[in-house]
Amino acid sequence: MGWIIAIIVGGVAGWLASLVMNRDASMGIFWNIVVGIIGAIIGNLLAGPLFGIDTTIQTFNLPGFLVAIVGAIVLLGIANMVQRGRVR
């Protein structure tokens, strides 16, 4: 059950991050889920030790969801910087 919740939360977090970063038109649902889950992992690695909060996305909790969104935004920001010279 934890993986299903992680996919759903990752998909929503990736979708919200793509809306914030104006990349929603170029991303499908699969990439929203991937970006959200990877963003949650990045956020968990950064925010977990710094703030001492439980940021796991295998069970839904608000701090973990917010960290997943922030991590996905950071991931999309890095992707934008890498693709800056290319046409999106």
CNS distance restraints for C-alpha pairs under 8 A (distance, minus, plus):
assign (resid   1 and name CA) (resid   5 and name CA) 6.51 0.50 0.50
assign (resid   2 and name CA) (resid   6 and name CA) 6.13 0.50 0.50
assign (resid   2 and name CA) (resid  57 and name CA) 7.94 0.50 0.50
assign (resid   2 and name CA) (resid  58 and name CA) 4.41 0.50 0.50
assign (resid   2 and name CA) (resid  59 and name CA) 6.17 0.50 0.50
assign (resid   3 and name CA) (resid   7 and name CA) 6.13 0.50 0.50
assign (resid   3 and name CA) (resid  58 and name CA) 6.23 0.50 0.50
assign (resid   4 and name CA) (resid   8 and name CA) 6.25 0.50 0.50
assign (resid   5 and name CA) (resid   9 and name CA) 5.94 0.50 0.50
assign (resid   5 and name CA) (resid  57 and name CA) 7.15 0.50 0.50
assign (resid   5 and name CA) (resid  58 and name CA) 5.84 0.50 0.50
assign (resid   5 and name CA) (resid  59 and name CA) 6.58 0.50 0.50
assign (resid   5 and name CA) (resid  60 and name CA) 6.98 0.50 0.50
assign (resid   6 and name CA) (resid  10 and name CA) 5.70 0.50 0.50
assign (resid   6 and name CA) (resid  37 and name CA) 7.15 0.50 0.50
assign (resid   6 and name CA) (resid  57 and name CA) 5.26 0.50 0.50
assign (resid   6 and name CA) (resid  58 and name CA) 5.07 0.50 0.50
assign (resid   6 and name CA) (resid  59 and name CA) 7.51 0.50 0.50
assign (resid   7 and name CA) (resid  11 and name CA) 5.92 0.50 0.50
assign (resid   7 and name CA) (resid  33 and name CA) 6.34 0.50 0.50
assign (resid   7 and name CA) (resid  37 and name CA) 7.11 0.50 0.50
assign (resid   8 and name CA) (resid  12 and name CA) 6.28 0.50 0.50
assign (resid   8 and name CA) (resid  33 and name CA) 7.57 0.50 0.50
assign (resid   9 and name CA) (resid  13 and name CA) 5.99 0.50 0.50
assign (resid   9 and name CA) (resid  36 and name CA) 7.53 0.50 0.50
assign (resid   9 and name CA) (resid  37 and name CA) 7.97 0.50 0.50
assign (resid   9 and name CA) (resid  57 and name CA) 6.95 0.50 0.50
assign (resid   9 and name CA) (resid  60 and name CA) 7.54 0.50 0.50
assign (resid   9 and name CA) (resid  65 and name CA) 6.90 0.50 0.50
assign (resid  10 and name CA) (resid  14 and name CA) 5.89 0.50 0.50
assign (resid  10 and name CA) (resid  32 and name CA) 7.47 0.50 0.50
assign (resid  10 and name CA) (resid  33 and name CA) 5.07 0.50 0.50
assign (resid  10 and name CA) (resid  34 and name CA) 7.16 0.50 0.50
assign (resid  10 and name CA) (resid  35 and name CA) 7.37 0.50 0.50
assign (resid  10 and name CA) (resid  36 and name CA) 4.02 0.50 0.50
assign (resid  10 and name CA) (resid  37 and name CA) 4.60 0.50 0.50
assign (resid  10 and name CA) (resid  40 and name CA) 7.15 0.50 0.50
assign (resid  10 and name CA) (resid  57 and name CA) 7.90 0.50 0.50
assign (resid  10 and name CA) (resid  68 and name CA) 7.11 0.50 0.50
assign (resid  11 and name CA) (resid  15 and name CA) 6.03 0.50 0.50
assign (resid  11 and name CA) (resid  29 and name CA) 7.08 0.50 0.50
assign (resid  11 and name CA) (resid  30 and name CA) 7.87 0.50 0.50
assign (resid  11 and name CA) (resid  32 and name CA) 5.26 0.50 0.50
assign (resid  11 and name CA) (resid  33 and name CA) 3.76 0.50 0.50
assign (resid  11 and name CA) (resid  34 and name CA) 7.33 0.50 0.50
assign (resid  11 and name CA) (resid  35 and name CA) 7.83 0.50 0.50
assign (resid  11 and name CA) (resid  36 and name CA) 5.63 0.50 0.50
assign (resid  11 and name CA) (resid  37 and name CA) 7.45 0.50 0.50
assign (resid  12 and name CA) (resid  16 and name CA) 6.14 0.50 0.50
assign (resid  12 and name CA) (resid  32 and name CA) 7.50 0.50 0.50
assign (resid  12 and name CA) (resid  33 and name CA) 7.34 0.50 0.50
assign (resid  12 and name CA) (resid  36 and name CA) 7.21 0.50 0.50
assign (resid  13 and name CA) (resid  17 and name CA) 6.08 0.50 0.50
assign (resid  13 and name CA) (resid  32 and name CA) 7.69 0.50 0.50
assign (resid  13 and name CA) (resid  33 and name CA) 7.78 0.50 0.50
assign (resid  13 and name CA) (resid  36 and name CA) 5.04 0.50 0.50
assign (resid  13 and name CA) (resid  65 and name CA) 7.05 0.50 0.50
assign (resid  13 and name CA) (resid  68 and name CA) 6.03 0.50 0.50
assign (resid  13 and name CA) (resid  69 and name CA) 4.75 0.50 0.50
assign (resid  13 and name CA) (resid  72 and name CA) 6.96 0.50 0.50
assign (resid  14 and name CA) (resid  18 and name CA) 6.05 0.50 0.50
assign (resid  14 and name CA) (resid  31 and name CA) 7.79 0.50 0.50
assign (resid  14 and name CA) (resid  32 and name CA) 4.36 0.50 0.50
assign (resid  14 and name CA) (resid  33 and name CA) 5.77 0.50 0.50
assign (resid  14 and name CA) (resid  34 and name CA) 7.38 0.50 0.50
assign (resid  14 and name CA) (resid  35 and name CA) 5.25 0.50 0.50
assign (resid  14 and name CA) (resid  36 and name CA) 3.84 0.50 0.50
assign (resid  14 and name CA) (resid  37 and name CA) 7.57 0.50 0.50
assign (resid  14 and name CA) (resid  39 and name CA) 7.70 0.50 0.50
assign (resid  14 and name CA) (resid  69 and name CA) 6.72 0.50 0.50
assign (resid  14 and name CA) (resid  72 and name CA) 5.92 0.50 0.50
assign (resid  15 and name CA) (resid  19 and name CA) 6.28 0.50 0.50
assign (resid  15 and name CA) (resid  24 and name CA) 7.07 0.50 0.50
assign (resid  15 and name CA) (resid  29 and name CA) 7.72 0.50 0.50
assign (resid  15 and name CA) (resid  32 and name CA) 5.23 0.50 0.50
assign (resid  15 and name CA) (resid  33 and name CA) 7.65 0.50 0.50
assign (resid  15 and name CA) (resid  36 and name CA) 7.52 0.50 0.50
assign (resid  16 and name CA) (resid  20 and name CA) 6.30 0.50 0.50
assign (resid  16 and name CA) (resid  69 and name CA) 6.99 0.50 0.50
assign (resid  17 and name CA) (resid  21 and name CA) 6.15 0.50 0.50
assign (resid  17 and name CA) (resid  36 and name CA) 7.88 0.50 0.50
assign (resid  17 and name CA) (resid  69 and name CA) 5.92 0.50 0.50
assign (resid  17 and name CA) (resid  70 and name CA) 7.55 0.50 0.50
assign (resid  17 and name CA) (resid  72 and name CA) 5.82 0.50 0.50
assign (resid  17 and name CA) (resid  73 and name CA) 5.03 0.50 0.50
assign (resid  17 and name CA) (resid  76 and name CA) 7.58 0.50 0.50
assign (resid  18 and name CA) (resid  22 and name CA) 5.86 0.50 0.50
assign (resid  18 and name CA) (resid  23 and name CA) 4.88 0.50 0.50
assign (resid  18 and name CA) (resid  24 and name CA) 4.86 0.50 0.50
assign (resid  18 and name CA) (resid  27 and name CA) 7.71 0.50 0.50
assign (resid  18 and name CA) (resid  32 and name CA) 7.38 0.50 0.50
assign (resid  18 and name CA) (resid  73 and name CA) 7.39 0.50 0.50
assign (resid  18 and name CA) (resid  76 and name CA) 7.39 0.50 0.50
assign (resid  19 and name CA) (resid  23 and name CA) 6.29 0.50 0.50
assign (resid  19 and name CA) (resid  24 and name CA) 5.33 0.50 0.50
assign (resid  20 and name CA) (resid  73 and name CA) 7.54 0.50 0.50
assign (resid  21 and name CA) (resid  73 and name CA) 6.98 0.50 0.50
assign (resid  21 and name CA) (resid  76 and name CA) 7.03 0.50 0.50
assign (resid  21 and name CA) (resid  77 and name CA) 7.41 0.50 0.50
assign (resid  23 and name CA) (resid  27 and name CA) 6.49 0.50 0.50
assign (resid  24 and name CA) (resid  28 and name CA) 7.69 0.50 0.50
assign (resid  26 and name CA) (resid  88 and name CA) 7.78 0.50 0.50
assign (resid  27 and name CA) (resid  31 and name CA) 5.89 0.50 0.50
assign (resid  27 and name CA) (resid  32 and name CA) 6.58 0.50 0.50
assign (resid  28 and name CA) (resid  32 and name CA) 6.27 0.50 0.50
assign (resid  29 and name CA) (resid  33 and name CA) 6.27 0.50 0.50
assign (resid  30 and name CA) (resid  34 and name CA) 6.31 0.50 0.50
assign (resid  31 and name CA) (resid  35 and name CA) 5.88 0.50 0.50
assign (resid  32 and name CA) (resid  36 and name CA) 5.96 0.50 0.50
assign (resid  33 and name CA) (resid  37 and name CA) 6.11 0.50 0.50
assign (resid  34 and name CA) (resid  38 and name CA) 6.06 0.50 0.50
assign (resid  35 and name CA) (resid  39 and name CA) 5.70 0.50 0.50
assign (resid  35 and name CA) (resid  72 and name CA) 5.79 0.50 0.50
assign (resid  35 and name CA) (resid  75 and name CA) 7.28 0.50 0.50
assign (resid  35 and name CA) (resid  76 and name CA) 7.75 0.50 0.50
assign (resid  36 and name CA) (resid  40 and name CA) 6.00 0.50 0.50
assign (resid  36 and name CA) (resid  68 and name CA) 6.31 0.50 0.50
assign (resid  36 and name CA) (resid  69 and name CA) 6.92 0.50 0.50
assign (resid  36 and name CA) (resid  71 and name CA) 7.74 0.50 0.50
assign (resid  36 and name CA) (resid  72 and name CA) 5.34 0.50 0.50
assign (resid  37 and name CA) (resid  41 and name CA) 6.29 0.50 0.50
assign (resid  37 and name CA) (resid  68 and name CA) 7.24 0.50 0.50
assign (resid  37 and name CA) (resid  72 and name CA) 7.84 0.50 0.50
assign (resid  38 and name CA) (resid  42 and name CA) 6.20 0.50 0.50
assign (resid  38 and name CA) (resid  71 and name CA) 7.73 0.50 0.50
assign (resid  38 and name CA) (resid  72 and name CA) 7.01 0.50 0.50
assign (resid  38 and name CA) (resid  75 and name CA) 7.95 0.50 0.50
assign (resid  39 and name CA) (resid  43 and name CA) 5.93 0.50 0.50
assign (resid  39 and name CA) (resid  68 and name CA) 5.45 0.50 0.50
assign (resid  39 and name CA) (resid  69 and name CA) 6.95 0.50 0.50
assign (resid  39 and name CA) (resid  70 and name CA) 7.28 0.50 0.50
assign (resid  39 and name CA) (resid  71 and name CA) 4.01 0.50 0.50
assign (resid  39 and name CA) (resid  72 and name CA) 3.81 0.50 0.50
assign (resid  39 and name CA) (resid  73 and name CA) 7.35 0.50 0.50
assign (resid  39 and name CA) (resid  74 and name CA) 7.36 0.50 0.50
assign (resid  39 and name CA) (resid  75 and name CA) 6.08 0.50 0.50
assign (resid  40 and name CA) (resid  44 and name CA) 5.85 0.50 0.50
assign (resid  40 and name CA) (resid  57 and name CA) 7.33 0.50 0.50
assign (resid  40 and name CA) (resid  64 and name CA) 7.65 0.50 0.50
assign (resid  40 and name CA) (resid  65 and name CA) 7.89 0.50 0.50
assign (resid  40 and name CA) (resid  67 and name CA) 6.31 0.50 0.50
assign (resid  40 and name CA) (resid  68 and name CA) 3.76 0.50 0.50
assign (resid  40 and name CA) (resid  69 and name CA) 7.10 0.50 0.50
assign (resid  40 and name CA) (resid  71 and name CA) 5.55 0.50 0.50
assign (resid  40 and name CA) (resid  72 and name CA) 6.67 0.50 0.50
assign (resid  41 and name CA) (resid  45 and name CA) 6.16 0.50 0.50
assign (resid  41 and name CA) (resid  68 and name CA) 7.42 0.50 0.50
assign (resid  41 and name CA) (resid  71 and name CA) 7.50 0.50 0.50
assign (resid  42 and name CA) (resid  46 and name CA) 6.28 0.50 0.50
assign (resid  42 and name CA) (resid  68 and name CA) 7.98 0.50 0.50
assign (resid  42 and name CA) (resid  71 and name CA) 5.57 0.50 0.50
assign (resid  42 and name CA) (resid  72 and name CA) 7.97 0.50 0.50
assign (resid  43 and name CA) (resid  47 and name CA) 5.61 0.50 0.50
assign (resid  43 and name CA) (resid  48 and name CA) 7.60 0.50 0.50
assign (resid  43 and name CA) (resid  67 and name CA) 5.29 0.50 0.50
assign (resid  43 and name CA) (resid  68 and name CA) 5.87 0.50 0.50
assign (resid  43 and name CA) (resid  70 and name CA) 6.76 0.50 0.50
assign (resid  43 and name CA) (resid  71 and name CA) 4.42 0.50 0.50
assign (resid  43 and name CA) (resid  72 and name CA) 7.88 0.50 0.50
assign (resid  44 and name CA) (resid  48 and name CA) 5.14 0.50 0.50
assign (resid  44 and name CA) (resid  55 and name CA) 5.68 0.50 0.50
assign (resid  44 and name CA) (resid  56 and name CA) 7.03 0.50 0.50
assign (resid  44 and name CA) (resid  64 and name CA) 7.79 0.50 0.50
assign (resid  44 and name CA) (resid  67 and name CA) 6.86 0.50 0.50
assign (resid  44 and name CA) (resid  68 and name CA) 7.60 0.50 0.50
assign (resid  45 and name CA) (resid  49 and name CA) 7.09 0.50 0.50
assign (resid  46 and name CA) (resid  50 and name CA) 6.61 0.50 0.50
assign (resid  47 and name CA) (resid  51 and name CA) 5.71 0.50 0.50
assign (resid  47 and name CA) (resid  52 and name CA) 7.45 0.50 0.50
assign (resid  47 and name CA) (resid  53 and name CA) 7.51 0.50 0.50
assign (resid  47 and name CA) (resid  55 and name CA) 7.70 0.50 0.50
assign (resid  47 and name CA) (resid  67 and name CA) 7.20 0.50 0.50
assign (resid  48 and name CA) (resid  52 and name CA) 5.23 0.50 0.50
assign (resid  48 and name CA) (resid  53 and name CA) 5.50 0.50 0.50
assign (resid  48 and name CA) (resid  54 and name CA) 6.50 0.50 0.50
assign (resid  48 and name CA) (resid  55 and name CA) 6.21 0.50 0.50
assign (resid  49 and name CA) (resid  53 and name CA) 7.73 0.50 0.50
assign (resid  53 and name CA) (resid  63 and name CA) 7.44 0.50 0.50
assign (resid  54 and name CA) (resid  63 and name CA) 7.29 0.50 0.50
assign (resid  54 and name CA) (resid  64 and name CA) 6.76 0.50 0.50
assign (resid  55 and name CA) (resid  61 and name CA) 7.71 0.50 0.50
assign (resid  55 and name CA) (resid  63 and name CA) 6.00 0.50 0.50
assign (resid  55 and name CA) (resid  64 and name CA) 3.86 0.50 0.50
assign (resid  55 and name CA) (resid  65 and name CA) 7.57 0.50 0.50
assign (resid  55 and name CA) (resid  67 and name CA) 6.78 0.50 0.50
assign (resid  56 and name CA) (resid  60 and name CA) 7.87 0.50 0.50
assign (resid  56 and name CA) (resid  61 and name CA) 7.96 0.50 0.50
assign (resid  56 and name CA) (resid  64 and name CA) 5.55 0.50 0.50
assign (resid  57 and name CA) (resid  61 and name CA) 7.33 0.50 0.50
assign (resid  57 and name CA) (resid  64 and name CA) 5.76 0.50 0.50
assign (resid  57 and name CA) (resid  65 and name CA) 6.90 0.50 0.50
assign (resid  57 and name CA) (resid  68 and name CA) 7.90 0.50 0.50
assign (resid  60 and name CA) (resid  64 and name CA) 7.18 0.50 0.50
assign (resid  60 and name CA) (resid  65 and name CA) 7.19 0.50 0.50
assign (resid  61 and name CA) (resid  65 and name CA) 6.28 0.50 0.50
assign (resid  62 and name CA) (resid  66 and name CA) 6.16 0.50 0.50
assign (resid  63 and name CA) (resid  67 and name CA) 6.10 0.50 0.50
assign (resid  64 and name CA) (resid  68 and name CA) 6.09 0.50 0.50
assign (resid  65 and name CA) (resid  69 and name CA) 6.34 0.50 0.50
assign (resid  66 and name CA) (resid  70 and name CA) 6.26 0.50 0.50
assign (resid  67 and name CA) (resid  71 and name CA) 5.94 0.50 0.50
assign (resid  68 and name CA) (resid  72 and name CA) 6.04 0.50 0.50
assign (resid  69 and name CA) (resid  73 and name CA) 6.18 0.50 0.50
assign (resid  70 and name CA) (resid  74 and name CA) 6.22 0.50 0.50
assign (resid  71 and name CA) (resid  75 and name CA) 6.16 0.50 0.50
assign (resid  72 and name CA) (resid  76 and name CA) 6.13 0.50 0.50
assign (resid  73 and name CA) (resid  77 and name CA) 6.02 0.50 0.50
assign (resid  74 and name CA) (resid  78 and name CA) 6.25 0.50 0.50
assign (resid  75 and name CA) (resid  79 and name CA) 6.28 0.50 0.50
assign (resid  76 and name CA) (resid  80 and name CA) 6.08 0.50 0.50
assign (resid  77 and name CA) (resid  81 and name CA) 6.31 0.50 0.50
assign (resid  78 and name CA) (resid  82 and name CA) 6.28 0.50 0.50
assign (resid  79 and name CA) (resid  83 and name CA) 6.10 0.50 0.50
assign (resid  80 and name CA) (resid  84 and name CA) 5.77 0.50 0.50
assign (resid  83 and name CA) (resid  87 and name CA) 7.61 0.50 0.50
assign (resid  83 and name CA) (resid  88 and name CA) 7.52 0.50 0.50
